[in-house]
């Protein structure tokens, strides 16, 4: 049993603004659930952070899966950290030997957000000058540049509007907003609503983006799921621990949100069965409906585009994800 006499429990996290916001949220929940214990953050720079910084000058370079989690996992295995906090969408479905997913927090809004320049603020409408709110993907004129480094988002954008251009863009949430505001070669970009919310950005009913340091003249449209299915695990935070670490398992048990865990288990089983990672051109979203677990998925890995939707009892999350993947691979 852990007591206050034990060493502090070290929570490993990346150093980005979003990662720190998520880690502080997890640490606050840990402290609330276990007030007698001491928790501290351990910030670790990952290979993905370093490569992403380098890739900012070379848009179009894909980052291999696991590069935003590897160093945190090494710290766990070397007993230099006790718990690692990840955006679950970044965590590969196959974890290193000796580690496991200890808990998943309650999921935030899974939708994506389309950000663009406001035509009224820009003084003109169209290429480089912005658009009048509200903006829908299908209504954007041919040649509109919607920057995103996600193959999932690119595929869904082009399925809705084949005339769009979708170059890569990198950087954190604020960096991407600043690029959109300052670079007239960009017309729009897409961000995860959950990440924006955790950084205290909000989208008003009129499309205004509210929050600290938001560049002037930007507007946003929240994309519904029939337009843009999310990445597997989007909106959820995963807590990774060592196998057989019972004290940490007990802590994770208090933080785990079972409905979210069931949903992301189905999604991750789907992704694993598809043989892909976070850069695969697939998307899936599972949700709880009473005693049933339902999932909607799409794959752009081959033509024609394949879509599927299915449901099973909540205790068959893995089987559900695997079955849907099998349908899309036929």
N, C-alpha and C positions, 0 to 999 in steps of 0.2 A: 504493500500500500504506500502511495506517495504521501509525503508530509512536507511541511514547510522546511524541514531540515534537509530535504533533498536538494541537489543542485538545480538551478533554473532550467526550465524546459525550453530548449532552443528551437525557435520556429524559423525555418529557412524560407527565404523569399527572394525573388528578383528585386532589383532596385528601381524599376520603372514606377512612375506615379500610380498607375493602375495596380500593379502588383503590390505596392506598399499599402495602398488603400484597402485592398483585399486582405492583406496580412494583418493589418491593424484591426480590421473587422473581426477576423478569426481570433486574434489574441484577446480582444475585448470579450468575446463570447466564452473563451476559455477561462478568463479571469472571473467572469460572472458565475460560471458553473462550478469553478474550483477556486474559491477565494483564498484558500489556505496555501495554494501553490503559487510559485513565481514563474512567469513566462517572459521571455525576451526574444526580440527579433534578431536574426542573423542574415544580413544582406549578402547575397552571392551574385556575382556577375557571371552570366552564362555565355557559352560560345555563341548562342543565337543573338544575344545582345550585341556582342562584338561584331558579328557578321552583318547584322541588320544595320549597324552604324556605318560599316563599310559599304553596304549595298545601297545606302541612300544616294550615293553618287553614281550608282550603276543600277538603275531601276530595270527590272526584268530578271534579276537573279533570284531564283527560288531558294528558300532556306529549307534544308532537310528536316524531317520530323525529329522531335526529341531534343533539338538544340536549345530549347528554352527550359528544359527540365533536367538535362544530364548532370550538370554540376550540383544541383540540389540533391539529386539522387546519390551521387558520389558522397556528398556530405552525410547523408543518412547512413549509407553503408559503412562509412569510416567512423561513425559515432561522433561526428562533429556537429550534427544537428539531430533533433529528435522527431521533428514533424516538418513536412514541406507543404507549402501552400501553392497550388497551381490553378490557373484558369483551366478548367477541365478540358476545354477544347484543345489545349496545347499538349495534354498528356497522352502519349501513345497508348494504344489499347494493350500492348504487350509490355509489361513492366519488368525491370531487371530482377533476376533471382534474388530473393531475400527481401523484397519490398512488396507492399500491397496498398491498395486504396482503402484507407481506414474509414473515411467518411466523405459525404457530399453535403454541402450546405443547401439550404432552400434556394431554389432557382429564382433568378431575377427574370425580367422580361426578355424573352428569347428573340424578339424581332430585331431587324436591322433598320438603320435610318439612312435615308438619302439626303446628303447635304449639298447645297448649291448656293450660288450667289443670287441675291434678290435683284430682279430687274429694276425695280423702283429705286433701290439704293445705288445701283450701278449706272442708272440713267439710260439704259438701253436694254433691249431684249435680244436673245439669240447668242451665237457663238461668241464667247468671251465676255458678254455683257450681262449675263444672268437671265433668270426666268421669273415669270409671275407665279406666285403661289396660288393654289396648291399645285405641285408638280407630280405627275405620274410618269413612271418609266415608259409606258407605251406611247405617251404623247411627246416625248423628247424628239426633236428634229434629227434627221440623219446627220451623222458626223459629230454629234454631241460626245464629248470626252468625259466618261465616267471612270475615274481612276480607282483601281482596286488591285491588290496583289493576290486576292483569293480566287482560285480557279472555280470554286463553287459559285461565288458571286458573279464572276465573268460569264459562266455558262448560263446562269439564270437570267442575267441582264440581256444577253444576246438572244435567248429564247423568246423573251418578251418583245425585244426591239432589236432586230438584226442590224440596224443601221448605226448602232452605237460603236464608239471606239473605247477600248478598256485597257489602257496602259497601266503598268504597275505603279504603286505608290507605297512608301514606307514611312515609318516614324510613329510616334505615339499619337494619342487623340488630338492634343493641342497642336502638335506639329502638322498633322494632316489638315486641320482646319486652317492653320496659317498658310500652308501651301495653296489651298483652294482659294483663299482670299487674295493672295498676292500673285499667283501664276495664272495669267490669262489663257495659257494653253490648256488649263483644266476647267471644266465646266461643273463637275460634280464629283463626289466620292461617297463611299458607303462605310458606316461604322456600326458596331454593335451597340444597341440601345443600353444593354446591361453595363458595358464599360463606361459609356457616357454618364449613366446614372450614378455609378459608384464614384465617379469623379465630380459629382454634384452638378452635372449639366442636365438641363431639362429642356423639353420641347413644348412650347405653348400650343394651344389649339390652332392658333393662327400660323404656326410654323416658326416662330421666333426661337432662337437658341439662347437659353438663359444660363449664366454661369460666369465664373471668373475668367477674365482675359479672352473671352470669345471675340474673334475679329469682327469688326463691323460689317454689316451687309450680308451676312449668311442666313440662310433659312434651311428648314429641314422638313422632310416628310417621313413619317414612320411607315415602314413597309409592312403590309399585312402578310400573313403566312401563305396565302394563295398566290402572292407575287414572289416571295423570297423565303424559301425554307432555310432554317438556320443550320449552322455547322453542328455536328454531333457534339453534345455537351455544352453548347453555348448557353451562357447565363449562369452556369453552375461553377462552384469552386470545389476542387478536390483536395483532400488532405491525405498525403501519402506518408506511410510509416513503415517501420521494419516489421517483417514477419515475427510472430511470437513475442512481440513487445506488448505484454498484457497491460501495463500501466497506461501506455499511450492508446491502446485499443479501448480502454475504459473511458478515457477522455474523448476519443472520437465518437464513441457510442452516444455520448451526451450531445454532440454537435451534429450528428447525422440526421438528415431529413429524409425519412424513408420513402415518401412518394417520389421525391426527386431522384433518389438513389435507384428506384425501380425504373424510372423513365430513362435515365442515362445508361443504366445497365443494358436496356434494350437497344439504345442507340449505339453504344460501343460494341455490342455483339454484332450489330448490323455492319458497322465499319470494319471490324476485324474479319468478318466473313466476306466482305467485298475486297479485302486485301489491301486496304488503303490507309492513309493517314490524313492529317488535317489539310493537306494540299490536294487531296483527291477531289475530282469533280462530282462529288456526291453530297447529298444533304438528307437529314432525317430529323424528325421531331416526334417524340413520344409524350403522351399525356395520360393522366389517370381519369377514368370515367367510372365512378362508383367502384365496383370490384373488378373492373376491366382495365387493361392497359392497351391503349391504341397507339399506332405509329403510322406516320406518313413519310414516305421516302421517295427520292428521285436520284437517278444516275445518268450522268452525261458521258460516261466512260466510252460508250459506243453509240452509234446511230441505228435506229431511231432512239430518241430519249425514252427511258423507261421510268414509269411511276408505279407506285404500289401503296396500298393502305390495308392494314390488317389489325386484328385485335385478338387478345388472349387473356386468360386470368392473370392477375397481377403477379402471381408467383412463378410465371413462365416468361419472364423478361428476356432471358437469353434465347430461349427457343423462338420467341417472337421476332427478335432482331435477326436471327439466323434464317428464319423462314422467309422474311421479306427480302433479305439479300439474295436468297436462292431464286426468288421470283424475278428479281431485276437482272440476274445473271443468265437467265434462260435464253 
